[in-house]
Amino acid sequence: MAMKMVLRRMKVTDATVHGFRSSFRDWAGEATAFPREVAEAALAHTVGDQTERAYRRGDALEKRRKLMEAWAEYLDQHHRATEHKMLLA
């Protein structure tokens, strides 16, 4: 809900929260070597069947932190490249 409120306050009408989540998931799966389970956990998705979840006790917090740092770096690089292109135009 927080992201939806940010978009609303910024008066962004051509983007959705799902779009951000989908972009993140595509990037994590296609451009990184992070395990699928870590990406799904970062999105607060349930992974595995009931038995697997019963034995999975950790929250992979450190792995998720590294994933989110990589995502932030990716976004920062993309933003810089976009700014550079705009300056050249």
OpenMM code with the backbone's topology and positions (N, CA, C; nanometers):
from openmm import Vec3, app, unit

residues = "MET ALA MET LYS MET VAL LEU ARG ARG MET LYS VAL THR ASP ALA THR VAL HIS GLY PHE ARG SER SER PHE ARG ASP TRP ALA GLY GLU ALA THR ALA PHE PRO ARG GLU VAL ALA GLU ALA ALA LEU ALA HIS THR VAL GLY ASP GLN THR GLU ARG ALA TYR ARG ARG GLY ASP ALA LEU GLU LYS ARG ARG LYS LEU MET GLU ALA TRP ALA GLU TYR LEU ASP GLN HIS HIS ARG ALA THR GLU HIS LYS MET LEU LEU ALA".split()
positions = [
    Vec3(0.0801, -0.1188, 0.0000),
    Vec3(0.0000, 0.0000, 0.0000),
    Vec3(0.0854, 0.1267, 0.0000),
    Vec3(0.2030, 0.1212, 0.0628),
    Vec3(0.2877, 0.2396, 0.0708),
    Vec3(0.3299, 0.2882, -0.0676),
    Vec3(0.3692, 0.1963, -0.1542),
    Vec3(0.4130, 0.2346, -0.2883),
    Vec3(0.2972, 0.2961, -0.3672),
    Vec3(0.1796, 0.2408, -0.3508),
    Vec3(0.0625, 0.2945, -0.4193),
    Vec3(0.0367, 0.4389, -0.3757),
    Vec3(0.0535, 0.4663, -0.2486),
    Vec3(0.0336, 0.6015, -0.1974),
    Vec3(0.1401, 0.6965, -0.2522),
    Vec3(0.2635, 0.6494, -0.2631),
    Vec3(0.3703, 0.7331, -0.3198),
    Vec3(0.3357, 0.7705, -0.4637),
    Vec3(0.2936, 0.6722, -0.5422),
    Vec3(0.2563, 0.6999, -0.6808),
    Vec3(0.1400, 0.7994, -0.6879),
    Vec3(0.0439, 0.7811, -0.6015),
    Vec3(-0.0720, 0.8711, -0.5997),
    Vec3(-0.0295, 1.0128, -0.5640),
    Vec3(0.0534, 1.0263, -0.4606),
    Vec3(0.0996, 1.1602, -0.4186),
    Vec3(0.1843, 1.2280, -0.5246),
    Vec3(0.2585, 1.1476, -0.6010),
    Vec3(0.3404, 1.2035, -0.7090),
    Vec3(0.2592, 1.2275, -0.8359),
    Vec3(0.1321, 1.1903, -0.8307),
    Vec3(0.0415, 1.2043, -0.9455),
    Vec3(0.0895, 1.1247, -1.0671),
    Vec3(0.1486, 1.0080, -1.0386),
    Vec3(0.1931, 0.9172, -1.1444),
    Vec3(0.0729, 0.8335, -1.1850),
    Vec3(0.0335, 0.8436, -1.3113),
    Vec3(-0.0837, 0.7695, -1.3578),
    Vec3(-0.0499, 0.6617, -1.4596),
    Vec3(0.0735, 0.6597, -1.5064),
    Vec3(0.1103, 0.5631, -1.6097),
    Vec3(0.1996, 0.4510, -1.5563),
    Vec3(0.1961, 0.4272, -1.4247),
    Vec3(0.2747, 0.3199, -1.3639),
    Vec3(0.1910, 0.2561, -1.2540),
    Vec3(0.2208, 0.1285, -1.2279),
    Vec3(0.1501, 0.0565, -1.1220),
    Vec3(0.2505, -0.0093, -1.0290),
    Vec3(0.2065, -0.0399, -0.9085),
    Vec3(0.2918, -0.1112, -0.8143),
    Vec3(0.3299, -0.2461, -0.8736),
    Vec3(0.2345, -0.3127, -0.9350),
    Vec3(0.2636, -0.4422, -0.9973),
    Vec3(0.3727, -0.4284, -1.1036),
    Vec3(0.3720, -0.3204, -1.1773),
    Vec3(0.4743, -0.2978, -1.2786),
    Vec3(0.6135, -0.2892, -1.2186),
    Vec3(0.6256, -0.2214, -1.1049),
    Vec3(0.7551, -0.2130, -1.0369),
    Vec3(0.7988, -0.3509, -0.9896),
    Vec3(0.7056, -0.4250, -0.9285),
    Vec3(0.7367, -0.5582, -0.8776),
    Vec3(0.7759, -0.6517, -0.9922),
    Vec3(0.7042, -0.6417, -1.1023),
    Vec3(0.7314, -0.7261, -1.2186),
    Vec3(0.8685, -0.6937, -1.2784),
    Vec3(0.9000, -0.5657, -1.2871),
    Vec3(1.0311, -0.5248, -1.3397),
    Vec3(1.1434, -0.5789, -1.2529),
    Vec3(1.1255, -0.5682, -1.1210),
    Vec3(1.2257, -0.6204, -1.0289),
    Vec3(1.2440, -0.7706, -1.0479),
    Vec3(1.1342, -0.8426, -1.0559),
    Vec3(1.1414, -0.9887, -1.0671),
    Vec3(1.2064, -1.0312, -1.1985),
    Vec3(1.1725, -0.9629, -1.3077),
    Vec3(1.2356, -0.9925, -1.4364),
    Vec3(1.3856, -0.9684, -1.4289),
    Vec3(1.4252, -0.8544, -1.3739),
    Vec3(1.5672, -0.8224, -1.3612),
    Vec3(1.6388, -0.9271, -1.2767),
    Vec3(1.5827, -0.9602, -1.1609),
    Vec3(1.6467, -1.0565, -1.0707),
    Vec3(1.6642, -1.1919, -1.1379),
    Vec3(1.5655, -1.2343, -1.2153),
    Vec3(1.5720, -1.3642, -1.2796),
    Vec3(1.6588, -1.3687, -1.4035),
    Vec3(1.6656, -1.2581, -1.4755),
    Vec3(1.7359, -1.2584, -1.6043),
    Vec3(1.8751, -1.1980, -1.5993),
    Vec3(1.8998, -1.1059, -1.5067),
    Vec3(2.0263, -1.0329, -1.5092),
    Vec3(2.1155, -1.0612, -1.3888),
    Vec3(2.0713, -1.1489, -1.2975),
    Vec3(2.1527, -1.1777, -1.1797),
    Vec3(2.1622, -1.3282, -1.1578),
    Vec3(2.2497, -1.3641, -1.0662),
    Vec3(2.2642, -1.5054, -1.0291),
    Vec3(2.2011, -1.5338, -0.8928),
    Vec3(2.1234, -1.4390, -0.8412),
    Vec3(2.0580, -1.4624, -0.7124),
    Vec3(1.9565, -1.5753, -0.7278),
    Vec3(1.9481, -1.6616, -0.6269),
    Vec3(1.8517, -1.7718, -0.6334),
    Vec3(1.7079, -1.7215, -0.6425),
    Vec3(1.6270, -1.7974, -0.7120),
    Vec3(1.4851, -1.7648, -0.7290),
    Vec3(1.4174, -1.7418, -0.5945),
    Vec3(1.4495, -1.8256, -0.4964),
    Vec3(1.3865, -1.8156, -0.3652),
    Vec3(1.4152, -1.6816, -0.2981),
    Vec3(1.5337, -1.6275, -0.3191),
    Vec3(1.5695, -1.4992, -0.2590),
    Vec3(1.4882, -1.3873, -0.3238),
    Vec3(1.4757, -1.3914, -0.4555),
    Vec3(1.3962, -1.2904, -0.5252),
    Vec3(1.2501, -1.2981, -0.4835),
    Vec3(1.1980, -1.4170, -0.4718),
    Vec3(1.0582, -1.4329, -0.4303),
    Vec3(1.0383, -1.3848, -0.2875),
    Vec3(1.1342, -1.4144, -0.1995),
    Vec3(1.1245, -1.3685, -0.0610),
    Vec3(1.1293, -1.2164, -0.0537),
    Vec3(1.2095, -1.1545, -0.1406),
    Vec3(1.2170, -1.0086, -0.1435),
    Vec3(1.0830, -0.9469, -0.1822),
    Vec3(1.0037, -1.0207, -0.2568),
    Vec3(0.8700, -0.9743, -0.2955),
    Vec3(0.7627, -1.0220, -0.1982),
    Vec3(0.8054, -1.0873, -0.0913),
    Vec3(0.7140, -1.1416, 0.0104),
    Vec3(0.6238, -1.2492, -0.0465),
    Vec3(0.6745, -1.3232, -0.1461),
    Vec3(0.6004, -1.4357, -0.2014),
    Vec3(0.6321, -1.5622, -0.1228),
    Vec3(0.5375, -1.6506, -0.1108),
    Vec3(0.5575, -1.7802, -0.0473),
    Vec3(0.6241, -1.8728, -0.1474),
    Vec3(0.7301, -1.9404, -0.1050),
    Vec3(0.8055, -2.0286, -0.1931),
    Vec3(0.7975, -2.1712, -0.1419),
    Vec3(0.7773, -2.2653, -0.2319),
    Vec3(0.7779, -2.4068, -0.1966),
    Vec3(0.6429, -2.4549, -0.1467),
    Vec3(0.6370, -2.5866, -0.1286),
    Vec3(0.5135, -2.6454, -0.0776),
    Vec3(0.5124, -2.6375, 0.0751),
    Vec3(0.4077, -2.6874, 0.1360),
    Vec3(0.3904, -2.6778, 0.2807),
    Vec3(0.5056, -2.7438, 0.3576),
    Vec3(0.5521, -2.8580, 0.3100),
    Vec3(0.6618, -2.9281, 0.3771),
    Vec3(0.7908, -2.8480, 0.3682),
    Vec3(0.8223, -2.7974, 0.2501),
    Vec3(0.9443, -2.7182, 0.2339),
    Vec3(0.9407, -2.5944, 0.3227),
    Vec3(0.8283, -2.5276, 0.3279),
    Vec3(0.8166, -2.4077, 0.4123),
    Vec3(0.8313, -2.4418, 0.5609),
    Vec3(0.7861, -2.5595, 0.6005),
    Vec3(0.7972, -2.6006, 0.7409),
    Vec3(0.9427, -2.6150, 0.7837),
    Vec3(1.0300, -2.6552, 0.6926),
    Vec3(1.1712, -2.6730, 0.7250),
    Vec3(1.2558, -2.5491, 0.6984),
    Vec3(1.2012, -2.4539, 0.6284),
    Vec3(1.2745, -2.3310, 0.5974),
    Vec3(1.2530, -2.2335, 0.7131),
    Vec3(1.3507, -2.2235, 0.7992),
    Vec3(1.3352, -2.1406, 0.9199),
    Vec3(1.3900, -1.9994, 0.9028),
    Vec3(1.4893, -1.9824, 0.8212),
    Vec3(1.5520, -1.8520, 0.8067),
    Vec3(1.4721, -1.7604, 0.7154),
    Vec3(1.5076, -1.6346, 0.7185),
    Vec3(1.4401, -1.5384, 0.6317),
    Vec3(1.5320, -1.4860, 0.5211),
    Vec3(1.6559, -1.5380, 0.5163),
    Vec3(1.7532, -1.4994, 0.4128),
    Vec3(1.7732, -1.3482, 0.4081),
    Vec3(1.7671, -1.2853, 0.5237),
    Vec3(1.7747, -1.1400, 0.5291),
    Vec3(1.9022, -1.0852, 0.4649),
    Vec3(2.0161, -1.1433, 0.4961),
    Vec3(2.1427, -1.0941, 0.4391),
    Vec3(2.1442, -1.1125, 0.2868),
    Vec3(2.0940, -1.2248, 0.2383),
    Vec3(2.0891, -1.2475, 0.0933),
    Vec3(1.9939, -1.1492, 0.0264),
    Vec3(1.8824, -1.1226, 0.0912),
    Vec3(1.7869, -1.0253, 0.0352),
    Vec3(1.8464, -0.8859, 0.0363),
    Vec3(1.9234, -0.8529, 0.1404),
    Vec3(1.9881, -0.7214, 0.1465),
    Vec3(2.0839, -0.7037, 0.0289),
    Vec3(2.1624, -0.8068, 0.0004),
    Vec3(2.2561, -0.7999, -0.1120),
    Vec3(2.1817, -0.7860, -0.2445),
    Vec3(2.0717, -0.8569, -0.2573),
    Vec3(1.9899, -0.8464, -0.3779),
    Vec3(1.9370, -0.7042, -0.3951),
    Vec3(1.8866, -0.6461, -0.2880),
    Vec3(1.8306, -0.5114, -0.2966),
    Vec3(1.9399, -0.4069, -0.3217),
    Vec3(2.0605, -0.4302, -0.2705),
    Vec3(2.1722, -0.3407, -0.3009),
    Vec3(2.2062, -0.3476, -0.4497),
    Vec3(2.2047, -0.4672, -0.5057),
    Vec3(2.2312, -0.4830, -0.6494),
    Vec3(2.1225, -0.4153, -0.7316),
    Vec3(1.9970, -0.4259, -0.6883),
    Vec3(1.8842, -0.3614, -0.7571),
    Vec3(1.9013, -0.2094, -0.7523),
    Vec3(1.9389, -0.1559, -0.6368),
    Vec3(1.9600, -0.0109, -0.6238),
    Vec3(2.0721, 0.0359, -0.7161),
    Vec3(2.1782, -0.0414, -0.7234),
    Vec3(2.2901, -0.0075, -0.8126),
    Vec3(2.2454, -0.0100, -0.9587),
    Vec3(2.1683, -0.1114, -0.9952),
    Vec3(2.1156, -0.1203, -1.1315),
    Vec3(2.0306, 0.0023, -1.1647),
    Vec3(1.9422, 0.0382, -1.0747),
    Vec3(1.8553, 0.1549, -1.0984),
    Vec3(1.9369, 0.2829, -1.1075),
    Vec3(2.0377, 0.2960, -1.0209),
    Vec3(2.1221, 0.4143, -1.0225),
    Vec3(2.1974, 0.4261, -1.1549),
    Vec3(2.2528, 0.3157, -1.2032),
    Vec3(2.3241, 0.3169, -1.3309),
    Vec3(2.2303, 0.3512, -1.4453),
    Vec3(2.1119, 0.2948, -1.4436),
    Vec3(2.0132, 0.3233, -1.5487),
    Vec3(1.9739, 0.4708, -1.5452),
    Vec3(1.9547, 0.5240, -1.4257),
    Vec3(1.9181, 0.6649, -1.4106),
    Vec3(2.0293, 0.7552, -1.4643),
    Vec3(2.1526, 0.7238, -1.4292),
    Vec3(2.2666, 0.8037, -1.4777),
    Vec3(2.2767, 0.7987, -1.6294),
    Vec3(2.2580, 0.6814, -1.6865),
    Vec3(2.2652, 0.6675, -1.8327),
    Vec3(2.1543, 0.7482, -1.8992),
    Vec3(2.0367, 0.7469, -1.8415),
    Vec3(1.9240, 0.8224, -1.8972),
    Vec3(1.9513, 0.9721, -1.8886),
    Vec3(2.0032, 1.0178, -1.7747),
    Vec3(2.0367, 1.1593, -1.7601),
    Vec3(2.1418, 1.2005, -1.8623),
    Vec3(2.2428, 1.1147, -1.8817),
    Vec3(2.3492, 1.1446, -1.9770),
    Vec3(2.2926, 1.1589, -2.1184),
    Vec3(2.2047, 1.0687, -2.1570),
    Vec3(2.1430, 1.0757, -2.2902),
    Vec3(2.0624, 1.2039, -2.3054),
    Vec3(1.9941, 1.2447, -2.2003),
    Vec3(1.9127, 1.3665, -2.2076),
    Vec3(2.0008, 1.4897, -2.2221),
    Vec3(2.1172, 1.4896, -2.1562),
    Vec3(2.2094, 1.6009, -2.1680),
    Vec3(2.2678, 1.6119, -2.3073),
    Vec3(2.2854, 1.4974, -2.3728),
    Vec3(2.3423, 1.4968, -2.5066),
    Vec3(2.2407, 1.5349, -2.6144),
    Vec3(2.1149, 1.5229, -2.5830),
    Vec3(2.0090, 1.5496, -2.6824),
    Vec3(1.9907, 1.6973, -2.7067),
] * unit.nanometer
topology = app.Topology()
chain = topology.addChain("A")
for resn in residues:
    res = topology.addResidue(resn, chain)
    for name in ("N", "CA", "C"):
        topology.addAtom(name, app.Element.getBySymbol(name[0]), res)
